[in-house]
Amino acid sequence: MTEDNRKRTIVGIDPGSTSAIAVLDMRGKPKAVMSKKHMGQDEIVKAISDEGKPVLVTTDKEKLPSTVESISTDFSAEVFLPEDDLSIDKKRKLTEEHDYRNLHERDALAAAMNAYNSFKNKFKNIESRMDDLNLVDMSPRIKELVVKGEARNVSEAVEKALGNGEEEGEEEVKEEPSGNLDEKIDNYRNIIIKERKDRQKLKEHNRKLKKRIENLERRMAKIKEEKNDLEAGVKNEVFEARKIKKLERNLRSKKNRIRTLEQDKSSLRKNVEELRTFLEVIKEGMVPLREINPLNEAEIRKQDNRLSLKESVVLVHSFPKNVETVLKHLKSADVKAVVGDIDEEVSDRFVSEGIWTSEMDDLRIKERNGVKYIEGSEIDDMKRVKKDSFIGWMKRYRDRNG
């Protein structure tokens, strides 16, 4: 799933003792219509979030209910209000082709459909242009820019989406020394291409070795025949026996080499799949976690040589007693943050050296094809925690030192 790992949506809400919500995708198709008595705001927010990322929040009333306003603020979504309260006839017409269980759900669905229809022509234009450019996946992001008024027109929205790679937190990305996302994607793509070429070379080398083994096996069979003919002469027999042993050693060596190459090929295939997943995760605006286990100097160097740890977020399952040593090497590798079961004292040391920290339970860690990752928005949370942690560390430092 792309774009903040959630599909962008349009949400209609009918608040009250029985609350109802209707969630549409950005093509106007209902994803969910539901209602419940005494549904609190937190429950409404969770139900909406489970279906995607709201771009537009709306109701059937021209006056904005406080509940709807608060929910739109929670999602940083735009509010759409009709010029007048939607009439019963209009609600029936808007929802006649869709299913609902009660009048509350009908009102929520009618509000969402009315909001979608207001942007329908622009949305169709965007879909058509993105289809021509073979960039259909970018349509929801461009629609969001248009809806939120972050672009004056479709052309500007396209340019803006292409310029920032559809990644949330654009300012934070520009502050990274490593450059923009396009450069990172190009780097990962080049790595994958190189891995494919190396794998092809290994396959060719493997084929040649197998052919040489076949030749050796034929030669060995021939030597054994010669040995049988020369058994009458002791000198010839000893000579041929030594020759056979040498060939057998060569054969064992080649077979061991083939096994090693097969293992290397399997390892390369795994690396390619992992890098491809890294690329997908980054492209979708997620932040991959680099697992280092065990956390020691050798493993840090190994992971850094395999794929640079610069500006990365490291996932740690346990910390060694000598934290200072690993802290030195993590800082040398320019690691941005560390996630793990970190006690307060260790967290203070990391914060004092400019490395963010977070407990694993404080993050929504996800996994795809063996690659763990978090949403890009959680980096902002880590920054806020870093600031609070640094202030707390300064207070504790002053307390400890009088």
N, C-alpha and C positions, 0 to 999 in steps of 0.2 A: 504494500500500500504506500502511495506517495504522499507528499505534501503534509508535513507535520504528522505523518503516519495516520491521519484521519481525513476522510472525505469532507469537503466543504458542503454546508447545508443551508437551507432556508427553513426557519422554525416559526410556526404559528402557535400562540399560546392563548388559552381561554382560562384565566384564573378564577378561583372561587372555592366554595366548599367542596365542589367536585371540580378538580383541575384537569384540563386536557391539553395535550400537545400533539402537533402534527409536524413531522420532519420530512422535507422534500430534498432530493438531490438537486444539483445545479442545472438539471435538464427538466425540472418540474415534476419528476416522478416521486410519488410517496414512498418513503423508506419505512416510516413507522407512524401509526396513529394510535394513541392510547389515552386513557383517562383513569382517575382514581380519586376516591373521596379522601379529604384531609391530607392531600399530598403536599408536604412542606417544600419550601424553596430549594433546600439542599437535594431533596429527592428529584425534583424537577430538573435541576442542573445536571445531576448524574444521569438521568434518563436521556437528556439531550446529548450529553457528552458521549454516551455509549454509541450514539448513532453517527457522530462526526463532529466537525468544527463549524459552529454556526457563523455565517457571514451576515445574515439578515435575520432579525427577530421582529415579529409583527403580531398584531392583534386585530380583532374586527371592530374595535372602537376608535373613534377619532381622537379621544382623550386617552393619553397613555397611562395605563394602570401602573402603580408603583412597583408591583411585583415584576411586571414585564420589564420595566426600566432597570430594576436591580439585576435581573437575569442577563439582560443585554450587556450591562456593565461587567458582569462576571466573565463574559466571553469576549469582551472588547468588540462586540458586534454592532452593526448599524441597526437603528430602529426605523421601521417603515410603518407609517400610519395612514389609513385611508382618509380622504377628504371629509367624508361623512361616515357615520356608523353604517356598516354593511347591512342592507335590508335582507329580510328572510328570503325573498325571491332571488336576490343575487347570490346568497349563500347556497341555495338549492342548485342554481345554475352552475356555480363554480365547482360543486362537489358531486354533480349527478353521475359522473363516470367513475366515481371512487367509492370504496366501502368505508363505513363508520358504524359505530354501535349505538351512539346516542347523540343528542343535540349538542352537547359540549364538544365532542370530537368533531362534529360537523362544523361548528363555529371556528375551532382551531384550524381545521383543514381549509376552510374557506378563506381564512385570513392569510394562510401561507400561499394558497393558489393565487389570491389577489395580488400579493406582493410579487410573486414570480411573474405574473402576466405584465406587471408594470415594467419589468426589465427584459421581457421575453424577446423583443426584437433585437436588442443589443446582444443578448446571449446568443441568439441564432447567428448574428453577424460574427461574433467571436468564434463560435464553433466552426463556421464555414472557413474563416481565415486560418484557424489553427489546423484544420484538415488539409488545406492547401499546402501548408508549411510542414506537414507531417509532424505536428507538435500538439496532437490532441490532448495529451496528458497535462499540458499547461493551461488548458481552457479554464479549469476551476480557479486557478490562481489569478488569471487575467480578469475573470468575472468578479472576483473579490476586490481587486484594485478599482474596478469601475464602480462597484456598489458602494465602496467605502469612500469614493471620491479622491483616492490617492493617485488617480490618473484622470486627465481631462477628457480623454477619448480613448477609443480602442487601440489606436496606433501607439499612443503614449504608454498604455498599459502593456502592450506587447513588448515595447522596447524596455520598459522597466522590469518586466518579468524575465526577459532574456538577459538583462544586465545583471540581476542579482541572483540568478540560478534558483529562484523560488525558495530561497532559504530565509527562515525567520531570523531576526536579530542581525540585520545587515551591518549595523554599525560595529557590533562586536566582531564580526568576521573581518571587516576592513582593518581592525586594530591588530589582527594577528600578523606577526612578522613573516609568516610563510607565504603570504600572497593570497590571492582570491581562490574561490572554489574551483574555477575552471582550470587553474594551473594544477591543483591537486588531482582533479579528475584525469587530466592529461598524464600526470605522473603515474597514477594507478593503471591507466590504460597502457602506457608504455611498459610497465612492469609485467602486465598480463601478456602482452605481445611477446616480450622477451622470454617469459616462462614457456609459452607455446613453442617458440623456436627451439629452446633448450630441450623441451620434451621430444620434439621431432628429431633432434640430433641424437638423443638417447635411444629413440626407437631404431634409428638407422644403425647406430653403433651396435645395438643389441642384435639386429638382424645379421650384421657382419660377423659378430662373435658366434652366433648360432651356426652360421655357415662354416666358420673355421672349425668349430667343434665337430660338425658332420665330417669334414675332411680329415680331422684328427682321428675320429672313430673309424673311418674307412682305412686310414693309414695304420692304425693300431691292429685292425683285423688282418691287414696284409702282413704286418710284422709278425703277428702270431702264427700265420701260415708259414712264414719263412723260418720262424723259430722251430716249428715242428720238423721242417726239412733239415735243420742244422743240429738237431739234438744229438746226432751221432758224434759231433765234434764238441768237446768240452769248451774250447776257447770260444767258438762261435755261439755256443749256448749262453755262456756268461755275458758275452757282448750284447746279444739280443735281449737278454733279461734286463740288463742295465738300461738298454734303449727303451724297453717297454715301460720300466718303472718311471723313466724320465717323462715319457709321453703320458703316463697315467697321472703323474704329478701336474703336468701341464693341463690335462683335462680337468682335474679337480680345481685347479686355479681358475680356469675359464668358467667353470660352472659356478664357483663362488662369486666371480665377477658378475655373472649374469644375475645372480640373486641380489647382489648389491645394487645393480642397475634397476632391477624391478622395484626394489624398495625406494630407490631415488625417484623413480617415475611416479610411484604412488604418493610419495611426499610432495613432489612437484604438483601433482594433480590437486592434492589437498590445499596447497598454497594458492593455486590459481582460483579454486572455488572460494577460499577465504577472502582473497583480494577482490574477487568479483562482488562478494557480499559487502565488503568494506565500501566498495564503490557505490553500490546500490543504497546502502544505509546513509552515506554522506550525501548522495544526490537527493535523497528524500528529506534532507534537513535534520537527520539524526546525528548523534555523537557516539561513535563506536568506543567501547571500553577495551583497553589492552590488558589482558590478564597476565600477571607476573606471579608465578607460583612454582617454587618457593621464592620469596622476596630476598634475593641476595645479589651481590655484585656481579657474579657470573651470569645469572639469569637476566639481569638488567642489561648487561652488555650484549647478550645473545639476542634479546628482543629488539634492542636498538639497532644492531647490525642487520637483523632480518628485515625490519621495517622501522624507520626512524620514529623515536618516541617524542620528537619535538612537538610541543603544544598538545600532547595527547592527555587523555584521562585514563589513569591506571586503576585497575581493579585488583585489590589485594585481599587474600583470604586470611592471612595471619602475618603478624609482624615479628621480626627477630628481636632478640634482646638488645643487640647493638644497633639501635635505630639510627644513630648518627652516621654510621658508615653507609647504609642504604640511602639515607637522606642526601648525603653528599653526592652519590652517583645519580639519584633521581634529579637532583637540581642540575648536575652537569649535563644530563640528557635533555634538559629544558622541559621536564614534565610539567603540565599545567595544573593537574589536580589528581588527588588520590581518593579512591572510594574503598571503604572497608570498615571492619569493626575496630574503630580507633578510639582508644581511651583519651581522656581530656589532656593529659600531659603530653602524649605523643602528638595529638592534634595541635596543641600550642606550639610545639617545635616546628611542625610543618608550616603553620600559619606565619610564624616569625620569619621563615625563609621564603615566604611569598608563594607557597604551594597551597592551593585550596584543598579542603578536606570535606568529606561527607560520609555519614553512615549509610550502609547499604539499605537499611530499612527506610531511609528518608527519600529514596529514589525509586522510580518505577523502572526497574531493569528488565529489558526484554531480550529475546534471543532469536536469531535467524541463522540457520545453517552453521551453528556453532559460534556465531559472532554475537556477543552481548553488546547492547547499546541502550542509550537513553534519549529522550526527546531533547531537541535543542533548547527548548524553553527552560529545562531544568538547569542549564548552565547559569542562567540568570539567578535562579534560586541559590545555587552554590556560591555565586558572588555575594549575595546578600548575607548568606551564612558566614562567608569568609570575613566580611566586614564586622559582623557581630562577634565572631570568634576572636578576631584580632583585638577588638576593644576589651573583651573578656580576658584575653591573655595578658594585655597590658595591666589590667587591674590585678590579676593574680600575680603578675611579676612584681608589681609594686608591693603587694601584700607580703610576698616571700622575701623581698629584699628591704623591707622596712621603709 
